[in-house]
């Protein structure tokens, strides 16, 4: 039986992240996706449970097409830089309940703008085989200039990956 992520050292987790990095396929999407799913997770520390939500929207109408939730008991402890090992299992469980197949996944977490270039969005995207974007609340690595005030403005992210561009979204 394989060791749980709680039993693995940071170095062993980093080795797994490097494997994910090698599987990430950076390519442009040639058309705007019609179905996009947003993913997020939350924790009930009192009961040691993680809960995830997956919400599919139609980008033409911005209508919710489908939503699903999942609960996982006893998620692994959080370790800085290794959020994916805590959140990916419950996010993937929520995704498995969806009937619709999204063309794009947006994760509340980093993608390639991550110290190991293997944030939560990379783990989820590799597991699902679906284009995935990380949309994180906090800055982990690299640098970028201030983003202008207009919708759609962006700046290159100094992470040695020119495709990473923090972008201004509507208020």
Buried (B, 14 or more C-beta within 10 A) or exposed (E): EEEEBEEBEEEEBBEBBEEBBEEBEEEEEEEEBBBBBBBBBEBEEEEEBBBBBBBBBBEEEEEEBBBBEBEBEEBBEEBEBBBBBBBBBBBBBBBEEBEBEBBBBBBBBBBBBBBBBBBBBBBBBBBBEBBBBBBBEEEBBBEBEEBEEEEEEEBBBBBEBEEBBBEBEEE
